[in-house]
Amino acid sequence: VLSSSFLPTNLLLLLFFRSVCFSPDGRFILTTAADKTSKVWEVDSGACVITLNCHSDPGTLYSACFSFDGRFIATTSSTKMKLWDSS
C-alpha cells in the first residue's frame, strides 16, 4: 500500500504517467510522463528526488525501469533507449 504522501498534490498529474516502477529495495518509485520526463519519488515522503529530462527526440517517452541492483535507470522512447546512473 502506497503512503498517501506519495500522491502528487495535483492529482491530474496521475493522468500523464505512462509507466510506474518500484526500485528493487521498495524505497522509490520511478515514473515516466507525457512531458518526456522521468521522476524518482521517495515513497515515504512523496518527494521527487530526481528529475530526468529524458529524450529530446520527437518520439514519445514510453517507459523507464530500475536495473536489478537499483544502480541504473533505463528510459525508452519510440526511437531511443538511454541508460542513466541513478546515484
Order of alpha helices (4+ residues) and beta strands (2+ residues): beta-beta-beta-beta-beta-beta-beta
